[in-house]
Amino acid sequence: MSLRKMDIKSVVVGGGPIASIIVLEPQDALHKSSLRLPIRIGHIEAMAISLGVDQTPQGRPLTHDLMRSLLDALNADLKSVRITGVSGTTFFAQLEIISDEGKHHYIDARPSDAVALAVRTGSPIYADEMVLETAAAPDFADVEKDVKKQEIADFHEFVESLNPEDFS
C-alpha cells in the first residue's frame, strides 16, 4: 500500500438536501498536483470535524473527544489515519494505533470518524494512491490557472513570431 500524506482543504457542513463533504488534498510539494479527494460525510460528522479543527471547547466531551481520552488513558497513540479504499461513493479508513507496549493495531473506521479523531490528536491523515487514482477530482481553479498560463504563453509565442511584413 502506497500512501500519500493529506491535508484537510475544506469541510462543508451541509443541511437538508445539501450534502456535507470533507475535501482532502495531497500535502507533499514533491507530488503537488491539482488533485482533491472529496468524501461525502454525514452532517453531524462534518460538524465534529469542524469543531476539532477549530478546537472549539465544548461543555461536555463529544464522541471523538471521548475516543481521544480513551487513547490517553490507555497510553496509546493514534499514529495515523488511512483512507484505504473506495467502492462507489463509499470510502473506507483505518486507525493506526500504537499501544503502550509498542504493538500496532489497525482498526476499521469510517473516514469521517477517523478524520474527526485525527484533528483532535494532531495525527497525520494518509490516502492510498489507488484511492486517489480512483476517486480524486481536479481542483478546477488550478486547472483554470494552467489554461490561462498556456493561453498567455501561446499569445506571447504568436507575438514573438510576427514580422513587420505580416502587417502589409
Summary of the structure (lengths in Angstrom):
residues: 168
radius of gyration: 21.6
end to end distance: 63.7
largest distance: 84.1
contacts: 455
relative contact order: 0.18
helix: 40%
strand: 33%
